[in-house]
Amino acid sequence: MGYDEPYRGIPFFWTEQAGESLKYVGESTKWNDVVFRGSLDEGEFLAGYYADNMLKAACASGMDEELLAFRRLLESSNNPRPEELKNADSIAALA
């Protein structure tokens, strides 16, 4: 389309179900590891979807700031290891 740089747009969507907001960034139709931060039971969590140790997508409810940090990571191709996903300080430093 006449641009020298490759398109790096990151897919995203959000939905509201039963009064709860769910947001998703990235693209992953296949994964072999899902790493969680937060609490599924309390409805405040972030899930990172990994394929062969590469972060491909993230899904969150109630953790919007963290999800935005993951979007920046996906845009920059900076790949946090699964153990870093669990540590909020690690993600803030990477994003």
N, CA, C and O atoms as a printed pandas DataFrame, in Angstrom:
     atom_number atom_name residue_name chain_id  residue_number  x_coord  y_coord  z_coord
0              1         N          MET        A               1    0.813   -1.190    0.000
1              2        CA          MET        A               1    0.000    0.000    0.000
2              3         C          MET        A               1    0.857    1.255    0.000
3              4         O          MET        A               1    0.370    2.334    0.335
4              5         N          GLY        A               2    2.112    1.131   -0.366
5              6        CA          GLY        A               2    2.961    2.298   -0.465
6              7         C          GLY        A               2    3.725    2.661    0.791
7              8         O          GLY        A               2    4.401    3.689    0.820
8              9         N          TYR        A               3    3.636    1.836    1.842
9             10        CA          TYR        A               3    4.356    2.119    3.073
10            11         C          TYR        A               3    5.618    1.269    3.141
11            12         O          TYR        A               3    5.618    0.111    2.724
12            13         N          ASP        A               4    6.694    1.850    3.669
13            14        CA          ASP        A               4    7.947    1.116    3.792
14            15         C          ASP        A               4    7.963    0.170    4.984
15            16         O          ASP        A               4    8.661   -0.844    4.965
16            17         N          GLU        A               5    7.195    0.497    6.022
17            18        CA          GLU        A               5    7.195   -0.322    7.231
18            19         C          GLU        A               5    6.048   -1.321    7.193
19            20         O          GLU        A               5    4.963   -1.009    6.701
20            21         N          PRO        A               6    6.289   -2.537    7.718
21            22        CA          PRO        A               6    5.207   -3.525    7.747
22            23         C          PRO        A               6    4.102   -3.105    8.726
23            24         O          PRO        A               6    4.362   -2.431    9.722
24            25         N          TYR        A               7    2.897   -3.506    8.430
25            26        CA          TYR        A               7    1.758   -3.230    9.306
26            27         C          TYR        A               7    1.914   -4.031   10.590
27            28         O          TYR        A               7    2.146   -5.239   10.541
28            29         N          ARG        A               8    1.790   -3.381   11.723
29            30        CA          ARG        A               8    1.965   -4.045   13.004
30            31         C          ARG        A               8    0.727   -3.931   13.889
31            32         O          ARG        A               8    0.829   -4.028   15.112
32            33         N          GLY        A               9   -0.418   -3.729   13.291
33            34        CA          GLY        A               9   -1.636   -3.617   14.077
34            35         C          GLY        A               9   -1.915   -4.897   14.852
35            36         O          GLY        A               9   -1.719   -5.998   14.338
36            37         N          ILE        A              10   -2.368   -4.748   16.075
37            38        CA          ILE        A              10   -2.675   -5.886   16.935
38            39         C          ILE        A              10   -4.198   -6.025   17.016
39            40         O          ILE        A              10   -4.881   -5.085   17.423
40            41         N          PRO        A              11   -4.737   -7.192   16.632
41            42        CA          PRO        A              11   -6.185   -7.380   16.731
42            43         C          PRO        A              11   -6.656   -7.275   18.189
43            44         O          PRO        A              11   -5.930   -7.628   19.117
44            45         N          PHE        A              12   -7.876   -6.786   18.364
45            46        CA          PHE        A              12   -8.446   -6.714   19.709
46            47         C          PHE        A              12   -9.966   -6.767   19.605
47            48         O          PHE        A              12  -10.548   -6.475   18.560
48            49         N          PHE        A              13  -10.584   -7.143   20.703
49            50        CA          PHE        A              13  -12.039   -7.037   20.817
50            51         C          PHE        A              13  -12.394   -7.007   22.283
51            52         O          PHE        A              13  -11.591   -7.363   23.146
52            53         N          TRP        A              14  -13.605   -6.579   22.548
53            54        CA          TRP        A              14  -14.122   -6.640   23.912
54            55         C          TRP        A              14  -15.603   -6.963   23.841
55            56         O          TRP        A              14  -16.266   -6.732   22.830
56            57         N          THR        A              15  -16.091   -7.492   24.917
57            58        CA          THR        A              15  -17.497   -7.834   25.016
58            59         C          THR        A              15  -17.938   -7.677   26.464
59            60         O          THR        A              15  -17.117   -7.662   27.380
60            61         N          GLU        A              16  -19.219   -7.563   26.649
61            62        CA          GLU        A              16  -19.776   -7.547   27.996
62            63         C          GLU        A              16  -20.814   -8.656   28.075
63            64         O          GLU        A              16  -21.768   -8.701   27.297
64            65         N          GLN        A              17  -20.607   -9.535   29.019
65            66        CA          GLN        A              17  -21.493  -10.667   29.227
66            67         C          GLN        A              17  -21.911  -10.695   30.692
67            68         O          GLN        A              17  -21.060  -10.679   31.581
68            69         N          ALA        A              18  -23.208  -10.737   30.945
69            70        CA          ALA        A              18  -23.747  -10.798   32.309
70            71         C          ALA        A              18  -23.149   -9.693   33.194
71            72         O          ALA        A              18  -22.869   -9.908   34.373
72            73         N          GLY        A              19  -22.963   -8.515   32.600
73            74        CA          GLY        A              19  -22.461   -7.387   33.365
74            75         C          GLY        A              19  -20.956   -7.364   33.575
75            76         O          GLY        A              19  -20.444   -6.477   34.258
76            77         N          GLU        A              20  -20.246   -8.314   33.006
77            78        CA          GLU        A              20  -18.792   -8.384   33.150
78            79         C          GLU        A              20  -18.134   -8.076   31.809
79            80         O          GLU        A              20  -18.571   -8.568   30.769
80            81         N          SER        A              21  -17.095   -7.271   31.838
81            82        CA          SER        A              21  -16.360   -6.911   30.629
82            83         C          SER        A              21  -15.205   -7.884   30.417
83            84         O          SER        A              21  -14.488   -8.225   31.357
84            85         N          LEU        A              22  -15.033   -8.322   29.185
85            86        CA          LEU        A              22  -13.930   -9.207   28.815
86            87         C          LEU        A              22  -13.245   -8.602   27.603
87            88         O          LEU        A              22  -13.892   -8.302   26.599
88            89         N          LYS        A              23  -11.924   -8.424   27.699
89            90        CA          LYS        A              23  -11.159   -7.809   26.614
90            91         C          LYS        A              23  -10.046   -8.752   26.178
91            92         O          LYS        A              23   -9.503   -9.507   26.986
92            93         N          TYR        A              24   -9.710   -8.699   24.884
93            94        CA          TYR        A              24   -8.738   -9.627   24.292
94            95         C          TYR        A              24   -7.871   -8.860   23.307
95            96         O          TYR        A              24   -8.384   -8.084   22.501
96            97         N          VAL        A              25   -6.561   -9.073   23.365
97            98        CA          VAL        A              25   -5.635   -8.495   22.391
98            99         C          VAL        A              25   -4.752   -9.601   21.847
99           100         O          VAL        A              25   -4.451  -10.570   22.545
100          101         N          GLY        A              26   -4.339   -9.453   20.600
101          102        CA          GLY        A              26   -3.466  -10.429   19.971
102          103         C          GLY        A              26   -4.242  -11.376   19.098
103          104         O          GLY        A              26   -5.410  -11.152   18.780
104          105         N          GLU        A              27   -3.563  -12.448   18.713
105          106        CA          GLU        A              27   -4.197  -13.446   17.866
106          107         C          GLU        A              27   -3.569  -14.801   18.156
107          108         O          GLU        A              27   -2.365  -14.995   17.987
108          109         N          SER        A              28   -4.394  -15.719   18.587
109          110        CA          SER        A              28   -3.892  -17.056   18.873
110          111         C          SER        A              28   -5.008  -18.066   18.676
111          112         O          SER        A              28   -5.942  -18.149   19.474
112          113         N          THR        A              29   -4.897  -18.823   17.611
113          114        CA          THR        A              29   -5.863  -19.889   17.390
114          115         C          THR        A              29   -5.371  -21.196   17.992
115          116         O          THR        A              29   -6.147  -22.130   18.192
116          117         N          LYS        A              30   -4.070  -21.253   18.280
117          118        CA          LYS        A              30   -3.473  -22.428   18.925
118          119         C          LYS        A              30   -2.512  -21.943   20.002
119          120         O          LYS        A              30   -1.786  -20.968   19.811
120          121         N          TRP        A              31   -2.519  -22.632   21.127
121          122        CA          TRP        A              31   -1.585  -22.319   22.207
122          123         C          TRP        A              31   -1.328  -23.597   22.972
123          124         O          TRP        A              31   -2.127  -24.533   22.944
124          125         N          ASN        A              32   -0.185  -23.619   23.664
125          126        CA          ASN        A              32    0.119  -24.796   24.471
126          127         C          ASN        A              32    0.323  -24.442   25.934
127          128         O          ASN        A              32    0.664  -25.306   26.742
128          129         N          ASP        A              33    0.117  -23.173   26.280
129          130        CA          ASP        A              33    0.237  -22.765   27.677
130          131         C          ASP        A              33   -0.594  -21.509   27.898
131          132         O          ASP        A              33   -0.551  -20.582   27.089
132          133         N          VAL        A              34   -1.342  -21.477   28.983
133          134        CA          VAL        A              34   -2.075  -20.287   29.398
134          135         C          VAL        A              34   -1.622  -19.967   30.812
135          136         O          VAL        A              34   -1.705  -20.805   31.709
136          137         N          VAL        A              35   -1.141  -18.744   31.000
137          138        CA          VAL        A              35   -0.622  -18.317   32.295
138          139         C          VAL        A              35   -1.553  -17.239   32.835
139          140         O          VAL        A              35   -1.914  -16.305   32.120
140          141         N          PHE        A              36   -1.942  -17.375   34.110
141          142        CA          PHE        A              36   -2.901  -16.458   34.726
142          143         C          PHE        A              36   -2.245  -15.571   35.771
143          144         O          PHE        A              36   -1.299  -15.963   36.455
144          145         N          ARG        A              37   -2.784  -14.357   35.871
145          146        CA          ARG        A              37   -2.485  -13.439   36.969
146          147         C          ARG        A              37   -3.834  -12.964   37.479
147          148         O          ARG        A              37   -4.745  -12.720   36.687
148          149         N          GLY        A              38   -3.971  -12.831   38.776
149          150        CA          GLY        A              38   -5.234  -12.398   39.351
150          151         C          GLY        A              38   -6.083  -13.586   39.767
151          152         O          GLY        A              38   -5.561  -14.659   40.068
152          153         N          SER        A              39   -7.400  -13.387   39.784
153          154        CA          SER        A              39   -8.300  -14.413   40.282
154          155         C          SER        A              39   -9.495  -14.598   39.350
155          156         O          SER        A              39  -10.285  -13.676   39.146
156          157         N          LEU        A              40   -9.616  -15.791   38.790
157          158        CA          LEU        A              40  -10.789  -16.112   37.974
158          159         C          LEU        A              40  -12.051  -16.062   38.823
159          160         O          LEU        A              40  -13.080  -15.556   38.375
160          161         N          ASP        A              41  -11.981  -16.582   40.046
161          162        CA          ASP        A              41  -13.145  -16.614   40.931
162          163         C          ASP        A              41  -13.672  -15.219   41.252
163          164         O          ASP        A              41  -14.881  -15.021   41.378
164          165         N          GLU        A              42  -12.762  -14.250   41.384
165          166        CA          GLU        A              42  -13.168  -12.884   41.694
166          167         C          GLU        A              42  -13.469  -12.070   40.441
167          168         O          GLU        A              42  -13.930  -10.933   40.537
168          169         N          GLY        A              43  -13.213  -12.643   39.270
169          170        CA          GLY        A              43  -13.505  -11.951   38.015
170          171         C          GLY        A              43  -12.527  -10.859   37.664
171          172         O          GLY        A              43  -12.828  -10.003   36.833
172          173         N          GLU        A              44  -11.360  -10.872   38.281
173          174        CA          GLU        A              44  -10.312   -9.906   37.964
174          175         C          GLU        A              44   -9.052  -10.694   37.647
175          176         O          GLU        A              44   -8.357  -11.167   38.545
176          177         N          PHE        A              45   -8.769  -10.827   36.352
177          178        CA          PHE        A              45   -7.652  -11.680   35.941
178          179         C          PHE        A              45   -7.089  -11.225   34.603
179          180         O          PHE        A              45   -7.712  -10.466   33.860
180          181         N          LEU        A              46   -5.904  -11.711   34.330
181          182        CA          LEU        A              46   -5.254  -11.562   33.037
182          183         C          LEU        A              46   -4.743  -12.942   32.660
183          184         O          LEU        A              46   -4.131  -13.628   33.479
184          185         N          ALA        A              47   -4.991  -13.348   31.424
185          186        CA          ALA        A              47   -4.504  -14.635   30.936
186          187         C          ALA        A              47   -3.633  -14.392   29.717
187          188         O          ALA        A              47   -4.045  -13.704   28.783
188          189         N          GLY        A              48   -2.439  -14.950   29.722
189          190        CA          GLY        A              48   -1.547  -14.854   28.573
190          191         C          GLY        A              48   -1.517  -16.181   27.847
191          192         O          GLY        A              48   -1.334  -17.228   28.467
192          193         N          TYR        A              49   -1.694  -16.144   26.539
193          194        CA          TYR        A              49   -1.724  -17.355   25.712
194          195         C          TYR        A              49   -0.382  -17.487   25.003
195          196         O          TYR        A              49    0.026  -16.609   24.242
196          197         N          TYR        A              50    0.298  -18.606   25.268
197          198        CA          TYR        A              50    1.635  -18.845   24.721
198          199         C          TYR        A              50    1.615  -20.015   23.742
199          200         O          TYR        A              50    0.972  -21.035   23.988
200          201         N          ALA        A              51    2.324  -19.851   22.638
201          202        CA          ALA        A              51    2.571  -20.936   21.690
202          203         C          ALA        A              51    4.085  -21.055   21.561
203          204         O          ALA        A              51    4.758  -20.122   21.124
204          205         N          ASP        A              52    4.607  -22.207   21.945
205          206        CA          ASP        A              52    6.057  -22.432   21.899
206          207         C          ASP        A              52    6.827  -21.319   22.603
207          208         O          ASP        A              52    7.806  -20.798   22.069
208          209         N          ASN        A              53    6.377  -20.959   23.805
209          210        CA          ASN        A              53    7.007  -19.949   24.670
210          211         C          ASN        A              53    6.969  -18.531   24.117
211          212         O          ASN        A              53    7.705  -17.668   24.595
212          213         N          MET        A              54    6.133  -18.275   23.127
213          214        CA          MET        A              54    5.963  -16.924   22.588
214          215         C          MET        A              54    4.564  -16.442   22.958
215          216         O          MET        A              54    3.574  -17.123   22.690
216          217         N          LEU        A              55    4.487  -15.263   23.576
217          218        CA          LEU        A              55    3.205  -14.670   23.904
218          219         C          LEU        A              55    2.486  -14.312   22.607
219          220         O          LEU        A              55    3.021  -13.577   21.777
220          221         N          LYS        A              56    1.286  -14.828   22.437
221          222        CA          LYS        A              56    0.515  -14.584   21.223
222          223         C          LYS        A              56   -0.707  -13.708   21.465
223          224         O          LYS        A              56   -1.128  -12.969   20.575
224          225         N          ALA        A              57   -1.278  -13.787   22.666
225          226        CA          ALA        A              57   -2.494  -13.034   22.960
226          227         C          ALA        A              57   -2.683  -12.944   24.470
227          228         O          ALA        A              57   -2.073  -13.685   25.241
228          229         N          ALA        A              58   -3.544  -12.014   24.868
229          230        CA          ALA        A              58   -3.890  -11.878   26.280
230          231         C          ALA        A              58   -5.364  -11.527   26.380
231          232         O          ALA        A              58   -5.926  -10.860   25.511
232          233         N          CYS        A              59   -5.970  -11.989   27.454
233          234        CA          CYS        A              59   -7.383  -11.758   27.724
234          235         C          CYS        A              59   -7.489  -11.276   29.162
235          236         O          CYS        A              59   -6.772  -11.766   30.034
236          237         N          ALA        A              60   -8.376  -10.321   29.417
237          238        CA          ALA        A              60   -8.469   -9.786   30.777
238          239         C          ALA        A              60   -9.886   -9.376   31.120
239          240         O          ALA        A              60  -10.696   -9.039   30.256
240          241         N          SER        A              61  -10.148   -9.419   32.393
241          242        CA          SER        A              61  -11.363   -8.876   32.971
242          243         C          SER        A              61  -10.952   -8.095   34.214
243          244         O          SER        A              61  -10.343   -8.649   35.129
244          245         N          GLY        A              62  -11.285   -6.813   34.243
245          246        CA          GLY        A              62  -10.976   -5.999   35.407
246          247         C          GLY        A              62   -9.516   -5.608   35.548
247          248         O          GLY        A              62   -9.130   -5.078   36.590
248          249         N          MET        A              63   -8.704   -5.847   34.554
249          250        CA          MET        A              63   -7.278   -5.494   34.611
250          251         C          MET        A              63   -6.902   -4.751   33.329
251          252         O          MET        A              63   -6.002   -5.168   32.600
252          253         N          ASP        A              64   -7.593   -3.661   33.069
253          254        CA          ASP        A              64   -7.423   -2.942   31.813
254          255         C          ASP        A              64   -6.018   -2.388   31.620
255          256         O          ASP        A              64   -5.464   -2.492   30.526
256          257         N          GLU        A              65   -5.435   -1.805   32.656
257          258        CA          GLU        A              65   -4.083   -1.240   32.525
258          259         C          GLU        A              65   -3.064   -2.321   32.164
259          260         O          GLU        A              65   -2.192   -2.109   31.322
260          261         N          GLU        A              66   -3.185   -3.470   32.807
261          262        CA          GLU        A              66   -2.280   -4.571   32.523
262          263         C          GLU        A              66   -2.448   -5.066   31.084
263          264         O          GLU        A              66   -1.469   -5.388   30.409
264          265         N          LEU        A              67   -3.701   -5.123   30.625
265          266        CA          LEU        A              67   -3.943   -5.564   29.256
266          267         C          LEU        A              67   -3.345   -4.581   28.255
267          268         O          LEU        A              67   -2.807   -5.000   27.230
268          269         N          LEU        A              68   -3.429   -3.291   28.533
269          270        CA          LEU        A              68   -2.799   -2.301   27.655
270          271         C          LEU        A              68   -1.291   -2.492   27.607
271          272         O          LEU        A              68   -0.677   -2.327   26.552
272          273         N          ALA        A              69   -0.689   -2.839   28.740
273          274        CA          ALA        A              69    0.751   -3.123   28.761
274          275         C          ALA        A              69    1.074   -4.322   27.871
275          276         O          ALA        A              69    2.088   -4.323   27.174
276          277         N          PHE        A              70    0.219   -5.335   27.893
277          278        CA          PHE        A              70    0.439   -6.496   27.039
278          279         C          PHE        A              70    0.273   -6.138   25.573
279          280         O          PHE        A              70    0.991   -6.660   24.721
280          281         N          ARG        A              71   -0.649   -5.268   25.278
281          282        CA          ARG        A              71   -0.786   -4.843   23.882
282          283         C          ARG        A              71    0.501   -4.170   23.404
283          284         O          ARG        A              71    0.960   -4.422   22.290
284          285         N          ARG        A              72    1.078   -3.320   24.243
285          286        CA          ARG        A              72    2.342   -2.671   23.875
286          287         C          ARG        A              72    3.446   -3.712   23.692
287          288         O          ARG        A              72    4.277   -3.581   22.793
288          289         N          LEU        A              73    3.460   -4.731   24.527
289          290        CA          LEU        A              73    4.461   -5.802   24.374
290          291         C          LEU        A              73    4.281   -6.529   23.050
291          292         O          LEU        A              73    5.260   -6.800   22.354
292          293         N          LEU        A              74    3.054   -6.844   22.699
293          294        CA          LEU        A              74    2.793   -7.526   21.433
294          295         C          LEU        A              74    3.176   -6.646   20.246
295          296         O          LEU        A              74    3.708   -7.143   19.253
296          297         N          GLU        A              75    2.912   -5.351   20.338
297          298        CA          GLU        A              75    3.269   -4.426   19.259
298          299         C          GLU        A              75    4.772   -4.326   19.078
299          300         O          GLU        A              75    5.259   -4.171   17.958
300          301         N          SER        A              76    5.511   -4.414   20.184
301          302        CA          SER        A              76    6.971   -4.267   20.122
302          303         C          SER        A              76    7.686   -5.596   19.900
303          304         O          SER        A              76    8.909   -5.626   19.759
304          305         N          SER        A              77    6.939   -6.683   19.870
305          306        CA          SER        A              77    7.502   -8.034   19.740
306          307         C          SER        A              77    8.385   -8.400   20.924
307          308         O          SER        A              77    9.206   -9.312   20.827
308          309         N          ASN        A              78    8.220   -7.690   22.050
309          310        CA          ASN        A              78    8.935   -8.026   23.274
310          311         C          ASN        A              78    8.184   -9.181   23.926
311          312         O          ASN        A              78    6.990   -9.070   24.206
312          313         N          ASN        A              79    8.870  -10.275   24.164
313          314        CA          ASN        A              79    8.197  -11.489   24.619
314          315         C          ASN        A              79    8.500  -11.787   26.086
315          316         O          ASN        A              79    9.582  -12.284   26.400
316          317         N          PRO        A              80    7.549  -11.488   27.000
317          318        CA          PRO        A              80    7.778  -11.853   28.396
318          319         C          PRO        A              80    7.664  -13.364   28.582
319          320         O          PRO        A              80    6.806  -14.018   27.988
320          321         N          ARG        A              81    8.534  -13.893   29.407
321          322        CA          ARG        A              81    8.446  -15.317   29.733
322          323         C          ARG        A              81    7.203  -15.541   30.599
323          324         O          ARG        A              81    6.735  -14.611   31.257
324          325         N          PRO        A              82    6.670  -16.754   30.606
325          326        CA          PRO        A              82    5.468  -17.021   31.403
326          327         C          PRO        A              82    5.602  -16.605   32.865
327          328         O          PRO        A              82    4.646  -16.089   33.445
328          329         N          GLU        A              83    6.760  -16.817   33.465
329          330        CA          GLU        A              83    6.915  -16.439   34.876
330          331         C          GLU        A              83    6.894  -14.920   35.065
331          332         O          GLU        A              83    6.532  -14.438   36.138
332          333         N          GLU        A              84    7.279  -14.163   34.031
333          334        CA          GLU        A              84    7.212  -12.705   34.113
334          335         C          GLU        A              84    5.768  -12.217   34.060
335          336         O          GLU        A              84    5.442  -11.189   34.655
336          337         N          LEU        A              85    4.908  -12.934   33.362
337          338        CA          LEU        A              85    3.510  -12.543   33.273
338          339         C          LEU        A              85    2.878  -12.501   34.656
339          340         O          LEU        A              85    2.023  -11.656   34.922
340          341         N          LYS        A              86    3.284  -13.392   35.525
341          342        CA          LYS        A              86    2.707  -13.453   36.863
342          343         C          LYS        A              86    3.163  -12.299   37.741
343          344         O          LYS        A              86    2.546  -12.043   38.775
344          345         N          ASN        A              87    4.233  -11.590   37.359
345          346        CA          ASN        A              87    4.825  -10.545   38.176
346          347         C          ASN        A              87    4.519   -9.178   37.566
347          348         O          ASN        A              87    5.060   -8.847   36.511
348          349         N          ALA        A              88    3.672   -8.384   38.201
349          350        CA          ALA        A              88    3.262   -7.087   37.674
350          351         C          ALA        A              88    4.459   -6.154   37.470
351          352         O          ALA        A              88    4.476   -5.380   36.514
352          353         N          ASP        A              89    5.466   -6.217   38.363
353          354        CA          ASP        A              89    6.623   -5.336   38.232
354          355         C          ASP        A              89    7.418   -5.670   36.965
355          356         O          ASP        A              89    7.927   -4.767   36.301
356          357         N          SER        A              90    7.525   -6.943   36.629
357          358        CA          SER        A              90    8.254   -7.345   35.420
358          359         C          SER        A              90    7.591   -6.793   34.175
359          360         O          SER        A              90    8.277   -6.293   33.283
360          361         N          ILE        A              91    6.277   -6.874   34.096
361          362        CA          ILE        A              91    5.557   -6.417   32.913
362          363         C          ILE        A              91    5.681   -4.917   32.780
363          364         O          ILE        A              91    5.877   -4.416   31.672
364          365         N          ALA        A              92    5.573   -4.183   33.878
365          366        CA          ALA        A              92    5.692   -2.723   33.816
366          367         C          ALA        A              92    7.058   -2.328   33.277
367          368         O          ALA        A              92    7.171   -1.359   32.526
368          369         N          ALA        A              93    8.090   -3.065   33.650
369          370        CA          ALA        A              93    9.437   -2.748   33.172
370          371         C          ALA        A              93    9.597   -3.067   31.690
371          372         O          ALA        A              93   10.340   -2.377   30.992
372          373         N          LEU        A              94    8.921   -4.089   31.203
373          374        CA          LEU        A              94    9.054   -4.493   29.802
374          375         C          LEU        A              94    8.239   -3.601   28.864
375          376         O          LEU        A              94    8.662   -3.332   27.739
376          377         N          ALA        A              95    7.080   -3.145   29.323
377          378        CA          ALA        A              95    6.151   -2.419   28.428
378          379         C          ALA        A              95    6.618   -1.025   28.125
379          380         O          ALA        A              95    5.950   -0.296   27.393
